[in-house]
Amino acid sequence: MPIIVNLDIILAKRGMKSNELAEQVGITTANLSILKTRKAKAIRFSTLEAICKALECQPSDILEYVED
């Protein structure tokens, strides 16, 4: 898939655990895991906004496009 999710990298840089982020964003840890493992087919802008707010980052820090 040409969209890469760098959520693990940002979490590590911020010293934050997945369950902490999920709680702050208001999603389940299972849904966050689906996003982190690149199994998600879509993400709501409101969820992406909440993740960026919690991690103090930009969407481009989390999502990256790489041509096949």
Backbone as ProteinMPNN parsed JSONL, in Angstrom:
{"seq_chain_A": "MPIIVNLDIILAKRGMKSNELAEQVGITTANLSILKTRKAKAIRFSTLEAICKALECQPSDILEYVED", "coords_chain_A": {"N_chain_A": [[0.844, -1.175, 0.0], [0.608, 2.205, -0.844], [0.335, 4.251, 1.063], [1.831, 5.093, 4.0], [1.779, 4.574, 7.455], [3.024, 6.278, 10.066], [2.661, 6.18, 12.814], [3.65, 4.761, 15.055], [6.278, 5.685, 15.207], [5.983, 8.418, 15.831], [4.64, 8.196, 18.268], [6.661, 6.987, 19.807], [8.604, 9.016, 19.765], [7.289, 10.92, 21.251], [7.075, 9.673, 23.64], [4.81, 8.267, 24.399], [2.255, 5.91, 25.142], [0.244, 3.562, 23.293], [-2.298, 3.001, 24.39], [-2.726, 5.232, 25.977], [-2.846, 7.284, 24.068], [-5.108, 6.434, 22.628], [-7.078, 6.768, 24.576], [-7.002, 9.56, 24.965], [-7.77, 10.416, 22.438], [-10.221, 9.257, 22.112], [-10.914, 6.814, 20.995], [-11.044, 3.229, 20.541], [-8.494, 0.987, 21.745], [-8.182, -1.127, 20.074], [-9.071, -0.141, 17.573], [-7.139, 1.825, 17.184], [-4.914, 0.207, 16.969], [-5.489, -1.09, 14.566], [-5.168, 1.03, 12.812], [-2.433, 1.616, 13.241], [-1.224, -0.732, 12.32], [-1.601, -0.6, 9.674], [-3.918, -1.658, 8.576], [-6.233, -0.335, 8.311], [-8.725, 1.036, 6.192], [-9.587, 3.559, 5.885], [-9.655, 6.818, 7.469], [-11.231, 8.984, 9.694], [-11.443, 12.515, 9.372], [-11.864, 13.895, 11.727], [-10.859, 12.134, 13.638], [-8.181, 11.993, 12.842], [-7.503, 14.653, 13.267], [-7.789, 14.784, 16.07], [-5.785, 12.991, 16.864], [-3.511, 14.328, 15.905], [-3.656, 16.629, 17.483], [-3.34, 15.543, 20.076], [-0.77, 14.47, 19.863], [0.668, 16.636, 19.159], [1.411, 17.291, 16.439], [1.653, 17.279, 12.822], [-0.575, 16.177, 10.152], [1.026, 15.151, 8.109], [3.173, 14.178, 9.481], [2.323, 11.793, 10.392], [1.095, 10.378, 8.283], [2.267, 9.144, 5.201], [3.031, 9.25, 1.757], [4.142, 6.872, -0.482], [5.352, 5.901, -3.52], [4.639, 2.883, -5.267]], "CA_chain_A": [[0.0, 0.0, 0.0], [1.482, 3.372, -0.948], [0.203, 5.145, 2.217], [2.543, 4.568, 5.149], [1.355, 5.167, 8.725], [4.19, 6.391, 10.94], [2.159, 6.471, 14.147], [4.578, 4.194, 16.044], [7.45, 6.561, 15.297], [5.588, 9.629, 16.548], [4.375, 7.798, 19.653], [7.955, 6.78, 20.468], [9.235, 10.326, 19.939], [6.556, 11.649, 22.293], [7.094, 8.878, 24.856], [3.417, 7.989, 24.721], [1.785, 4.55, 24.872], [-0.941, 3.494, 22.441], [-3.537, 3.084, 25.165], [-2.852, 6.626, 26.412], [-3.31, 8.035, 22.904], [-6.484, 6.022, 22.352], [-7.932, 7.4, 25.577], [-7.059, 10.996, 24.681], [-8.457, 10.633, 21.164], [-11.594, 8.786, 22.238], [-11.146, 5.611, 20.193], [-10.603, 2.025, 21.235], [-7.119, 0.573, 21.454], [-8.269, -2.019, 18.915], [-9.12, 0.689, 16.365], [-5.837, 2.449, 17.033], [-4.032, -0.855, 16.496], [-5.794, -1.283, 13.14], [-4.521, 2.138, 12.107], [-0.984, 1.46, 13.349], [-0.757, -1.883, 11.535], [-1.926, -0.3, 8.27], [-5.058, -2.454, 8.124], [-7.372, 0.571, 8.133], [-8.981, 1.46, 4.815], [-9.915, 4.987, 5.928], [-9.597, 7.468, 8.769], [-12.032, 10.205, 9.725], [-10.666, 13.721, 9.619], [-11.98, 14.252, 13.152], [-9.923, 11.262, 14.353], [-6.841, 12.458, 12.484], [-7.32, 15.923, 13.975], [-7.603, 14.493, 17.494], [-4.462, 12.378, 16.996], [-2.524, 15.397, 15.725], [-3.724, 17.495, 18.661], [-2.761, 14.814, 21.207], [0.659, 14.248, 19.629], [1.266, 17.914, 18.766], [2.089, 17.067, 15.164], [0.896, 17.532, 11.603], [-0.964, 14.934, 9.482], [2.15, 14.633, 7.319], [4.077, 13.448, 10.381], [1.71, 10.478, 10.631], [0.806, 9.715, 7.012], [3.28, 9.386, 4.169], [2.75, 8.596, 0.483], [5.328, 6.313, -1.136], [4.964, 5.202, -4.742], [5.035, 1.467, -5.388]], "C_chain_A": [[0.889, 1.236, 0.0], [1.334, 4.391, 0.181], [0.836, 4.462, 3.427], [2.071, 5.313, 6.393], [2.537, 5.112, 9.687], [3.798, 6.671, 12.393], [3.08, 5.938, 15.242], [5.783, 5.108, 16.274], [7.124, 7.802, 16.115], [5.299, 9.316, 18.011], [5.687, 7.634, 20.424], [8.655, 8.113, 20.733], [8.593, 11.118, 21.072], [6.559, 10.907, 23.633], [5.702, 8.518, 25.342], [3.07, 6.556, 24.33], [0.506, 4.614, 24.034], [-2.228, 3.65, 23.228], [-3.78, 4.502, 25.679], [-3.389, 7.495, 25.272], [-4.771, 7.71, 22.61], [-7.451, 6.698, 23.316], [-8.091, 8.894, 25.296], [-7.874, 11.303, 23.431], [-9.928, 10.216, 21.242], [-11.93, 7.64, 21.298], [-10.652, 4.405, 20.981], [-9.154, 1.718, 20.874], [-7.1, -0.366, 20.253], [-8.294, -1.22, 17.613], [-7.797, 1.4, 16.122], [-4.82, 1.44, 16.502], [-4.244, -1.121, 15.006], [-5.13, -0.19, 12.313], [-3.006, 1.963, 12.102], [-0.447, 0.331, 12.474], [-1.124, -1.769, 10.058], [-3.051, -1.157, 7.709], [-6.297, -1.593, 7.9], [-7.494, 0.965, 6.672], [-9.261, 2.953, 4.747], [-9.72, 5.5, 7.346], [-10.435, 8.737, 8.677], [-11.12, 11.39, 9.996], [-10.732, 14.119, 11.083], [-11.037, 13.403, 14.002], [-8.488, 11.7, 14.084], [-6.526, 13.773, 13.202], [-7.04, 15.683, 15.461], [-6.232, 13.867, 17.755], [-3.377, 13.45, 16.888], [-2.499, 16.334, 16.93], [-3.045, 16.827, 19.853], [-1.247, 14.657, 21.071], [1.413, 15.524, 19.25], [2.088, 17.759, 17.483], [1.157, 17.432, 14.013], [0.491, 16.194, 10.976], [0.186, 14.308, 8.676], [3.198, 13.941, 8.171], [3.617, 12.013, 10.572], [1.541, 9.693, 9.328], [1.827, 10.128, 5.957], [2.897, 8.617, 2.916], [4.071, 8.16, -0.146], [4.86, 5.529, -2.354], [5.459, 3.77, -4.725], [6.127, 1.292, -6.41]], "O_chain_A": [[1.839, 1.303, 0.78], [2.137, 5.321, 0.257], [0.415, 3.376, 3.824], [1.974, 6.54, 6.387], [2.991, 4.034, 10.071], [4.541, 7.335, 13.116], [3.27, 6.605, 16.259], [6.242, 5.276, 17.404], [7.895, 8.195, 16.991], [5.673, 10.086, 18.896], [5.805, 8.092, 21.561], [9.233, 8.313, 21.802], [9.26, 11.886, 21.765], [6.103, 11.443, 24.643], [5.445, 8.469, 26.545], [3.537, 6.054, 23.309], [-0.22, 5.608, 24.07], [-3.146, 4.347, 22.795], [-4.93, 4.924, 25.801], [-4.269, 8.331, 25.477], [-5.576, 8.61, 22.37], [-8.523, 7.149, 22.912], [-9.197, 9.428, 25.381], [-8.576, 12.312, 23.365], [-10.773, 10.755, 20.527], [-13.069, 7.498, 20.855], [-9.93, 4.549, 21.968], [-8.657, 2.138, 19.829], [-6.125, -0.402, 19.502], [-7.614, -1.581, 16.652], [-7.381, 1.561, 14.975], [-3.968, 1.782, 15.683], [-3.283, -1.352, 14.272], [-4.592, -0.457, 11.238], [-2.366, 2.145, 11.066], [0.661, 0.427, 11.946], [-0.974, -2.722, 9.293], [-3.131, -1.361, 6.497], [-7.296, -2.068, 7.361], [-6.492, 1.2, 5.996], [-9.182, 3.551, 3.674], [-9.631, 4.724, 8.297], [-10.354, 9.473, 7.695], [-10.151, 11.286, 10.748], [-9.752, 14.628, 11.628], [-10.475, 13.895, 14.98], [-7.674, 11.766, 15.005], [-5.411, 13.973, 13.684], [-6.152, 16.312, 16.037], [-5.589, 14.179, 18.758], [-2.439, 13.475, 17.685], [-1.43, 16.78, 17.348], [-2.265, 17.463, 20.561], [-0.527, 14.707, 22.068], [2.627, 15.505, 19.046], [3.282, 18.054, 17.447], [0.016, 17.841, 14.225], [1.137, 15.179, 11.234], [0.295, 13.085, 8.582], [4.027, 13.195, 7.649], [4.416, 11.127, 10.876], [1.809, 8.493, 9.278], [2.194, 11.298, 5.84], [2.482, 7.461, 2.998], [4.99, 8.961, -0.321], [4.064, 4.598, -2.231], [6.55, 3.477, -4.236], [6.581, 0.171, -6.642]]}, "name": "protein", "num_of_chains": 1, "seq": "MPIIVNLDIILAKRGMKSNELAEQVGITTANLSILKTRKAKAIRFSTLEAICKALECQPSDILEYVED"}
